[in-house]
Amino acid sequence: MAIFGLGRKNFEGRDDTYIEGAMLGIEVIDVMGTYFTEHERDQANRRLGRYKENWRFYHGDHYNAPTGDSGKKSVINYCAPIVDKSADWLMGRGWKVVTGAREDDPLIGLLDFVWQQNGKKLLSWKMAQNGGVAGDVFVLVTAVGEGEETRIVIRLIDAAYVHPIYSPSKDGASHEIKEVLIQYPERVVQPDGSTKLGLYTQYMNDKVVRTYRDREEQEEIENVFGFVPLVHIQNLPVSRGFYGKSDIDSLIDLNREINGATDAVREVVEYHSAPITLIYGAKASSLQKGANKVWSGLPKDARVENLTLGADLGIAKAVPDRAKPLAYSIVRV
């Protein structure tokens, strides 16, 4: 038996264009109708937009649309290596469980066993990577199996699929999740055996766990934990807000400028490999281009020359070299 695990049985999906954005993780659908205020929903969608842009830059997709005849653009991706380097530094040597009690506390061994069962090394690295890109890490803790076969599952969830509502903690120094809407795409098996994507939503507070398929409520069960077993980790805390700051929030604009300068140099180089030819005092049809690209048949006062660019490329060529230490300084690597 799974204690409100996210996996559910297959269900019949619907062609609903309004849920496409939610399945892509770029907007949220309030399937309950009362979960968000209008302001909270707008804030959530802006947060999802930031996640999308950050992941796009991490993956090297730095242009909204290709331009130029070839459709190619120069990309120097600082975002991915900086995030990965930070994750390596943070998790490369692993970490130890500390409870604050004595060193032989049996809870330490138990917690470490649970983490090892869930792939501690790889899971930890993915958590660091998610925090570096999105600024937020969400981990859901559930239990699967029965009796002695019960196993604790630690599941990393894409921050774009998690929509929590917070309440001040008892110590006043942190925040706690009092309810959450987890919403993500799920494969749907149709009656004819074909598959499509549907929207799976799970609502949870300290008393109940409720599931939805597309917009329809499916079931409601008791939350046996008595609290929301979802942990939110801020990559870098921000005092005015619940969500964290990523490693690349301040780097994206600089990376755009680097790519712009680099692409300008690329276009000049490509132009000089096949420049525009100018003909003065003659017609192209009356000229002949012979061996070694020598023009013949020119009238006395005619001339042929290539269109040249008199701009100094030195500054543009120096932009990436000058920007690299600045990028590392911005993200404090």
TORGULO-727678 format. One record per residue (C-alpha): x, y, z. Coordinates in steps of 0.5 Angstrom, whole numbers, padded with zeros to 4 digits, always signed. Example, Ala and Ser with C-alpha at 12.3 -4.5 7.8 and 13.67 -1.06 7.14 Angstrom:
<rs>
+0025-0009+0016+0027-0002+0014
</rs>
This chain:
<rs>
+0000+0000+0000+0003+0007-0002+0001+0013+0003-0001+0018-0002+0004+0016-0007+0004+0020-0013+0003+0015-0018-0004+0013-0020-0008+0008-0024-0009+0010-0032-0014+0014-0033-0018+0017-0039-0016+0024-0041-0019+0029-0045-0017+0034-0050-0017+0041-0046-0013+0046-0048-0013+0050-0042-0009+0045-0038-0003+0044-0044+0000+0050-0040+0000+0046-0033+0002+0040-0036+0009+0044-0039+0010+0047-0032+0009+0054-0035+0002+0055-0031-0002+0053-0026-0009+0050-0026-0014+0051-0020-0017+0045-0020-0021+0046-0014-0023+0053-0015-0021+0056-0008-0014+0054-0008-0011+0061-0010-0013+0068-0010-0013+0071-0017-0006+0075-0014-0003+0068-0012-0005+0065-0018-0001+0071-0022+0005+0070-0017+0005+0063-0019+0005+0063-0026+0011+0069-0026+0015+0064-0022+0014+0058-0027+0016+0063-0032+0022+0064-0028+0024+0057-0028+0022+0056-0035+0027+0061-0037+0033+0059-0032+0032+0052-0035+0032+0054-0042+0039+0058-0041+0042+0052-0037+0040+0047-0043+0044+0052-0048+0037+0055-0051+0039+0062-0051+0035+0065-0056+0027+0065-0057+0028+0064-0065+0033+0063-0069+0035+0069-0074+0040+0069-0080+0040+0065-0087+0043+0059-0083+0038+0059-0077+0045+0058-0073+0047+0063-0067+0053+0063-0063+0052+0060-0056+0057+0061-0050+0053+0057-0044+0056+0060-0038+0050+0057-0034+0051+0050-0034+0058+0049-0032+0057+0054-0026+0051+0050-0024+0054+0044-0025+0061+0046-0021+0057+0049-0015+0053+0042-0015+0060+0038-0015+0063+0043-0010+0057+0042-0005+0056+0034-0006+0062+0032-0009+0065+0029-0003+0058+0027+0000+0055+0029+0007+0054+0026+0014+0047+0026+0018+0048+0030+0024+0042+0030+0029+0045+0034+0035+0045+0028+0040+0051+0024+0041+0055+0021+0036+0052+0014+0037+0045+0016+0036+0041+0010+0033+0037+0015+0029+0043+0017+0025+0044+0010+0022+0037+0010+0021+0037+0016+0017+0043+0015+0013+0040+0008+0011+0034+0011+0008+0038+0016+0004+0042+0010+0002+0036+0006-0001+0034+0013-0005+0041+0013-0008+0044+0019-0003+0049+0021-0008+0045+0022-0014+0039+0025-0011+0043+0030-0007+0047+0032-0013+0040+0033-0017+0038+0037-0011+0044+0041-0012+0043+0042-0019+0035+0044-0019+0037+0049-0013+0042+0052-0017+0038+0053-0024+0031+0054-0021+0033+0057-0014+0028+0052-0010+0028+0045-0009+0022+0041-0007+0023+0034-0004+0016+0029-0002+0017+0024+0003+0012+0018+0003+0012+0011+0005+0011+0005+0000+0009-0003+0002+0006-0006+0008+0009-0008+0015+0016-0010+0015+0016-0009+0007+0015-0002+0008+0020+0003+0005+0021+0011+0006+0021+0014-0001+0025+0021-0002+0022+0024-0008+0025+0030-0012+0020+0034-0015+0021+0039-0021+0019+0046-0017+0015+0048-0023+0010+0042-0021+0009+0045-0014+0005+0050-0011+0005+0051-0004+0002+0056+0001+0006+0057+0007+0004+0059+0014+0009+0062+0019+0013+0057+0023+0013+0057+0031+0020+0060+0032+0018+0066+0027+0025+0065+0023+0023+0060+0018+0016+0058+0014+0012+0052+0014+0008+0049+0008+0001+0048+0011-0002+0046+0004+0000+0044-0003-0002+0043-0010+0002+0038-0014+0001+0038-0021+0004+0035-0027+0003+0031-0033+0002+0024-0033+0001+0018-0039-0006+0017-0040-0008+0010-0043-0014+0011-0048-0020+0005-0049-0017+0004-0056-0010+0002-0052-0007+0009-0055-0003+0014-0050-0004+0021-0049-0002+0026-0043-0007+0028-0038-0006+0033-0032-0005+0029-0025-0006+0034-0019-0006+0032-0012-0008+0037-0006-0005+0036+0001-0006+0039+0008-0005+0036+0015-0012+0033+0015-0013+0030+0008-0010+0028+0001-0014+0029-0005-0013+0027-0012-0016+0030-0019-0015+0027-0026-0015+0033-0031-0021+0037-0027-0025+0032-0024-0024+0030-0017-0022+0022-0016-0021+0021-0009-0020+0023-0002-0016+0020+0004-0014+0021+0011-0007+0024+0012-0004+0019+0016+0002+0024+0018-0002+0029+0021+0003+0034+0017+0005+0036+0010+0011+0031+0008+0014+0036+0003+0021+0039+0005+0022+0046+0001+0030+0048+0001+0032+0055-0002+0038+0055-0006+0039+0062-0003+0034+0065+0002+0031+0072+0000+0028+0076+0006+0022+0078+0002+0019+0072+0000+0018+0064+0001+0022+0062-0005+0029+0062-0007+0034+0065-0011+0038+0061-0016+0045+0061-0018+0044+0064-0025+0039+0069-0024+0044+0075-0024+0048+0071-0030+0043+0071-0035+0043+0078-0038+0050+0078-0038+0050+0071-0042+0046+0074-0047+0051+0080-0048+0056+0075-0049+0052+0071-0054+0051+0077-0058+0058+0080-0058+0060+0073-0060+0055+0072-0066+0057+0079-0068+0064+0076-0069+0061+0070-0072+0057+0074-0078+0063+0078-0080+0067+0072-0081+0062+0068-0085+0061+0074-0089+0069+0075-0091+0068+0068-0093+0063+0070-0098+0063+0077-0099+0059+0082-0103+0062+0084-0110+0061+0091-0112+0062+0093-0120+0063+0100-0122+0063+0102-0129+0061+0096-0132+0055+0090-0132+0056+0084-0129+0054+0080-0135+0060+0083-0139+0065+0081-0135+0069+0074-0134+0072+0071-0128+0078+0067-0130+0083+0062-0127+0085+0064-0120+0079+0069-0119+0082+0074-0124+0077+0079-0127+0077+0080-0135+0073+0084-0140+0073+0091-0135+0072+0097-0139+0078+0102-0138+0075+0106-0132+0071+0100-0129+0073+0097-0123+0071+0091-0118+0072+0090-0111+0069+0087-0105+0065+0090-0100+0069+0091-0094+0067+0092-0086+0071+0098-0083+0069+0096-0076+0074+0094-0071+0072+0087-0068+0077+0088-0063+0072+0090-0057+0067+0085-0059+0072+0079-0059+0075+0081-0052+0068+0081-0049+0067+0074-0048+0074+0074-0044+0073+0080-0040+0066+0077-0038+0068+0070-0036+0071+0073-0029+0065+0078-0028+0061+0072-0029+0064+0068-0024+0064+0074-0019+0057+0075-0020+0055+0068-0018+0061+0068-0013+0064+0061-0016
</rs>
